[in-house]
């Protein structure tokens, strides 16, 4: 049985090769667009982080104020601990201070 073909083999080959070259061109364009897009996104994130870090740096006055706040917080914690320790020593039934030295 003889099968009829609607197009000649040379036309079929030409159309196939032209479609394949169009596909390769499209893939390379998508490849470059994707890579450039990812690079721009990464660059934008890096620039934003650097800009944010640069603008939120503490001035010398703010650094000094922060250090004073931290020192006062630490001193208040030490005072609170000492007062608590003093209260525990004096809260025995007889109100005698406890001896914390170990015996050997």
Helices and strands as residue ranges (DSSP letters): H 9-55, H 60-90
